Structures are given as C-alpha cells and as structure tokens.
Amino acid sequence: MPFNEPKNLIRKINRNEKEFYESNLYPIQDKVLSFFSSEKFYLTGGTCLSRFYYNHRYSEDLDFFFWGERYDLIEFELEFAKILKKIATIYDITLTVNEKSFKRAFIKAGKVSLKLEFIYDPFPVIGQRVKQNKFFLDTKENIAVNKITAIYSRKTAKDFFDLYFLLKDFSLQDVIKKSAIKMVPPTFEELIIALEVSFWEGQVLTSLEIDENEFITFTKDLINDILEYAKQPK
C-alpha cells in the first residue's frame, strides 16, 4: 500500500533535555505514583513501558487504566476523587476533562506541565499485572494489544516505536488475535483506509542508538503484515 516515508522520527536526546526529564519531570511522576496503592488503578501506556520495562525512550504523560472488569463506574469516580485530593495536597492540579469514563488533569510545577489521564477500562486485562512498590503496572502484552488497536486510528512515532520493542517479545499474530477482546476486528477494506500513512505525528526522544532506516522498514513491514493477516480466512 502507499507509504509516505517519514523522516526524523527518532532523535537522540540532548543533555539539557535529559536533565529536564530526569531531574524535573520524572521526580514529579514518581511522587504522583506514590499516591497509588490500590489495585483498581494501574499505570499503562508509553511511560509504563519506558520507565519500568524497556527504558527505550523518554515519555511525559501518565496514563492510568481503572480495572473496570471488576469495579463499576461509581467506584471509578470515588477512587479518582481520592487520588485527585491526594495530588492536590502537593501540586497545583487542574481537571480539564471530567467525563463518566475518562478524566484528564494537568499538574503545573515550575517548568513542568504533567498530563494525567484516567480511563475506565471495561475489558479483561491480558496477562498478570505487576506490582511496583505500592502501585500496579499494566502488562507488556496488554499494552501491545492496545498499541495495535491504537495504530488503526492514529499514526504516532511513539506507538510504532513501542511496538518495535514489544513485538520482539510477542508475536504479531497473537497480539492481533487478542485485540479482538478489546474491539471488533476491522475488515481488510477498513484497514486499507486506517493504515494508509499520509503523515506521522510526533518524534521519539531516546538515549539508545537506533538505526532509523531499520525502524522505518519495521513500520512498513508491520503495516503489510497486519494487512496480510486481515486477508486470511477466519
């Protein structure tokens, strides 16, 4: 399929940026994470992967899933209110989205603006979550499944970069099969439209030596492999 070859998707982090993340942003992330002790919320997404599994890139936001398979939306509201109250004792925090199953808030602390998202997730968690100190982490496999479903609707460098590492641990076919737990599998025709890459969003900051040409080849192969899988009779 047509592929608009992207450029400069990966950039080596410079000294000032590294200092900002490691001395300013990450300590605030750590403090926020210290407020979580219940199994109900668990850290997911790119920051979970980058800080606790692969250390492969720098990530800014904190994304939390709520264990909706076991707890209802009322419990989600109650638990979220408790967390927000704890954070507000330390930081200036502003709630910008307050929907029934999705919340977004921003912490302002000096030069740092930290985005927090809280999502009520009614689907089964794939794999066994990991306890890290007092809080819980999503599983790599569950994140892989969610990343695959994410690229159907958005084309960000960070999602493909995360999958570049995740798919070394899990087979693509297995991840796609398990994604059916989360969503109705798109048809081949729908995927042709969804995976057409006309532009890319964002840039990955990393301290690793990554061959960008190899990464671009991976993204092309991944898209083609997803399409080939979709053509197979089920």
Stockholm file with secondary structure:
# STOCKHOLM 1.0

chainA/1-234         MPFNEPKNLIRKINRNEKEFYESNLYPIQDKVLSFFSSEKFYLTGGTCLSRFYYNHRYSEDLDFFFWGERYDLIEFELEFAKILKKIATIYDITLTVNEKSFKRAFIKAGKVSLKLEFIYDPFPVIGQRVKQNKFFLDTKENIAVNKITAIYSRKTAKDFFDLYFLLKDFSLQDVIKKSAIKMVPPTFEELIIALEVSFWEGQVLTSLEIDENEFITFTKDLINDILEYAKQPK
#=GR chainA/1-234 SS CCBCCCCCCEEECCHHHHHHIIIIIHHHHHHHHTTCCSSSEEEEHHHHHHHHTCCCSCCCCEEEEEETTTSCHHHHHHHHHHHHHHHHTTSEEEEEEECSSEEEEEEEETTEEEEEEEEEECSCCCSCCEEETTEEECCHHHHHHHHHHHHTTCCBHHHHHHHHHHTTTSCHHHHHHHHTTTSCCCCHHHHHHHTCBSCCBCCEEESSCCCHHHHHHHHHHHHHHHHHHHHSCC
#=GC SS_cons         CCBCCCCCCEEECCHHHHHHIIIIIHHHHHHHHTTCCSSSEEEEHHHHHHHHTCCCSCCCCEEEEEETTTSCHHHHHHHHHHHHHHHHTTSEEEEEEECSSEEEEEEEETTEEEEEEEEEECSCCCSCCEEETTEEECCHHHHHHHHHHHHTTCCBHHHHHHHHHHTTTSCHHHHHHHHTTTSCCCCHHHHHHHTCBSCCBCCEEESSCCCHHHHHHHHHHHHHHHHHHHHSCC
//
